[in-house]
Amino acid sequence: MSLPPPATTLPPGVVDVWLTDPDRVTADAALDLLAVLDPEERARNDRFRVEPARRQHLVAHALLRRTLTRYTGVDPAEWRFGANSYGRPHIEGPALEAPLHFNLSHTDGLVALAVAASPDVGVDVERESRQTDIDRLAPAVFSKTEREAFGRCPGQDRRALFFTFWTLKEAYIKARGMGLSLPLAGFSFDLGGPEPRIAFHAGCPDDPGRWRFWSDRVTPDHRLGLAAPSGTLATRRFRVDPDGGTTGA
Ligand SMILES: CC(C)(COP(=O)(O)OP(=O)(O)OC[C@H]1O[C@@H](n2cnc3c(N)ncnc32)[C@H](O)[C@@H]1OP(=O)(O)O)[C@@H](O)C(=O)NCCC(=O)NCCS
C-alpha cells in the first residue's frame, strides 16, 4: 500500500488542478486503488469492457478520493458521493468544516481533477491528436463567432484552436452542472485578450462577470479548459503519480 497522501490546504480564492497519467499505473498499484473505491464504483469499474477506459475510471476515482483526503484528513474510503439530476457528482459526506467541491475529467493518457471552495468549477481535458473530424464537428458545437474564428485560422493551428474552444465550452458546461441541456451555440469564447472571455446569447442567459477561464496545454498532446468563479485569484497545478504521490507542481 502506498503512503497516505500529505496534507494540503486550499487558500482563499485558489482553485487546484490535479493531473495524472492513468497509463503509468502498475498492476500492484491498481489493486491498491481498487481497494479505495466503494462497491458501487467498483461495480461500475467492472462494467468497462475496454482497458484504457477502465483504467481511466479507476485512476480518476481513486485520485478523487485520495486528493479530497489531502484537504481534510477524511479516510479515502469514507467519502460518499451524490449526483444532481444531470449526473454531476458532489460530496455527500462526511460533513466538512469548510465547503469543498470538485470536477473530474478523463481522456486517453490524462486525468484532471479540479478542487475548489465553490461549486461553480468545471474542468475538461482532451487529447489533441485523437481521431476527430474537426471540420465536420465545428459547425455542430461552436457558436457563430467561434465558427468565424475557426474559419479564419490557418491550417496548422486549427486543431489547437478547435480543442481550445472545445475544452473551454465543456469546462463552462461542467461548471454549470447541467450537461448538454445548455445550448453549445448559446455562448461564445473570445481568445483575443490575456485570458479567455465568455459572451452569452439567446437561450443561455448568464452573466460573463461571474466567470474566469483558463486554457493551457498541460502535456505536449493534451489541452485543458478550466472554468471558475470570477473571484478566483489563482489556480495551482499538481502533477501526481496515479497512486497519489506528488511528482511536481
Ligand atoms: C458528461 C459531460 C458532463 C462531460 O462528458 P465528457 O467530456 O465526455 O467527459 P469528462 O471526462 O470531461 O467528464 C466526465 C466526468 O464529469 C463529471 N460529470 C458528469 N456529469 C456532469 C455534469 N452534468 N456536470 C459536471 N460534471 C459532470 C463526472 O465526474 C464524470 O466522470 P465519471 O463519470 O467518471 O464520474 C457532458 O458535458 C457531455 O456529455 N459532453 C459531451 C461532449 C460534447 O459534445 N461536448 C461538446 C463540447 S464543444
The ligand as a MOL file (V3000), in Angstrom:
LIG
                    3D

  0  0  0     0  0            999 V3000
M  V30 BEGIN CTAB
M  V30 COUNTS 48 50 0 0 0
M  V30 BEGIN ATOM
M  V30 1 C -20.9980 14.2770 -19.3230 0
M  V30 2 C -20.3810 15.6280 -19.6200 0
M  V30 3 C -20.5420 16.4370 -18.3540 0
M  V30 4 C -18.8670 15.5390 -19.8650 0
M  V30 5 O -18.5250 14.4990 -20.6500 0
M  V30 6 P -17.0630 14.2030 -21.2440 0
M  V30 7 O -16.3850 15.4480 -21.7250 0
M  V30 8 O -17.2820 13.1210 -22.1750 0
M  V30 9 O -16.2560 13.6200 -20.0070 0
M  V30 10 P -15.2090 14.2140 -18.9640 0
M  V30 11 O -14.1890 13.1560 -18.8020 0
M  V30 12 O -14.7060 15.5900 -19.2350 0
M  V30 13 O -16.0720 14.3350 -17.6370 0
M  V30 14 C -16.6850 13.2200 -17.0720 0
M  V30 15 C -16.8810 13.4970 -15.5910 0
M  V30 16 O -17.6440 14.6880 -15.4000 0
M  V30 17 C -18.4510 14.5340 -14.2360 0
M  V30 18 N -19.8360 14.8410 -14.6420 0
M  V30 19 C -20.8190 14.0060 -15.0310 0
M  V30 20 N -21.9390 14.7200 -15.3010 0
M  V30 21 C -21.6340 16.0110 -15.0840 0
M  V30 22 C -22.3640 17.2220 -15.1810 0
M  V30 23 N -23.6530 17.2670 -15.5510 0
M  V30 24 N -21.7390 18.3950 -14.8840 0
M  V30 25 C -20.4460 18.4030 -14.4870 0
M  V30 26 N -19.6960 17.2740 -14.3820 0
M  V30 27 C -20.2820 16.1000 -14.6670 0
M  V30 28 C -18.2760 13.0990 -13.7350 0
M  V30 29 O -17.3540 13.1120 -12.6460 0
M  V30 30 C -17.6770 12.3970 -14.9370 0
M  V30 31 O -16.7730 11.3700 -14.6170 0
M  V30 32 P -17.2740 9.9720 -14.0310 0
M  V30 33 O -18.4180 9.5500 -14.8740 0
M  V30 34 O -16.0810 9.0730 -14.1040 0
M  V30 35 O -17.6770 10.3010 -12.6050 0
M  V30 36 C -21.1680 16.3420 -20.7190 0
M  V30 37 O -20.7670 17.6620 -20.7980 0
M  V30 38 C -21.2120 15.6940 -22.0860 0
M  V30 39 O -21.9400 14.7400 -22.3370 0
M  V30 40 N -20.4600 16.1600 -23.0550 0
M  V30 41 C -20.4430 15.5530 -24.4220 0
M  V30 42 C -19.2990 16.0120 -25.2140 0
M  V30 43 C -19.6370 17.1720 -26.1540 0
M  V30 44 O -20.4130 17.0770 -27.0800 0
M  V30 45 N -19.0060 18.3260 -25.9070 0
M  V30 46 C -19.1580 19.4940 -26.7130 0
M  V30 47 C -18.0540 20.4470 -26.3880 0
M  V30 48 S -17.9330 21.7760 -27.5280 0
M  V30 END ATOM
M  V30 BEGIN BOND
M  V30 1 1 1 2
M  V30 2 1 2 3
M  V30 3 1 2 4
M  V30 4 1 2 36
M  V30 5 1 4 5
M  V30 6 1 5 6
M  V30 7 2 6 7
M  V30 8 1 6 8
M  V30 9 1 6 9
M  V30 10 1 9 10
M  V30 11 2 10 11
M  V30 12 1 10 12
M  V30 13 1 10 13
M  V30 14 1 13 14
M  V30 15 1 14 15
M  V30 16 1 15 16
M  V30 17 1 15 30
M  V30 18 1 16 17
M  V30 19 1 17 18
M  V30 20 1 17 28
M  V30 21 1 18 19
M  V30 22 1 18 27
M  V30 23 2 19 20
M  V30 24 1 20 21
M  V30 25 1 21 22
M  V30 26 2 21 27
M  V30 27 1 22 23
M  V30 28 2 22 24
M  V30 29 1 24 25
M  V30 30 2 25 26
M  V30 31 1 26 27
M  V30 32 1 28 29
M  V30 33 1 28 30
M  V30 34 1 30 31
M  V30 35 1 31 32
M  V30 36 2 32 33
M  V30 37 1 32 34
M  V30 38 1 32 35
M  V30 39 1 36 37
M  V30 40 1 36 38
M  V30 41 2 38 39
M  V30 42 1 38 40
M  V30 43 1 40 41
M  V30 44 1 41 42
M  V30 45 1 42 43
M  V30 46 2 43 44
M  V30 47 1 43 45
M  V30 48 1 45 46
M  V30 49 1 46 47
M  V30 50 1 47 48
M  V30 END BOND
M  V30 END CTAB
M  END
